[in-house]
Amino acid sequence: MRNAIETLTDCVATISNYKKDGTKFINQCSLFTVFESDSDCPHERMATVHLLCVHSDVTGLSEEVRQQVQADALTLKQLVQRS
């Protein structure tokens, strides 16, 4: 994830974490870069950058459902980029 932030690229990471009571859970982090133009000109260089990170508890979910969670996060990025 550090490399993705430094290079302004998207990434998805699955991280094991623990709750206060010691229960293990799996967290899927989808990190996206969102670029905005600083002007209304469509040919202007995209300059302003935002980082969007979506955390999803995917403990016990099948790989198919995890992929859907990732697709939903990508849809959120696209909606943010349009606004």
Secondary structure, 3 states (H helix, E strand, C coil): CHHHHHHCCCEEEEEEEECCCCCEEEEEEEEEEEEEECCCCCCCCEEEEEEEEEEEECCCCCHHHHHHHHHHHHHHHHHHHHC
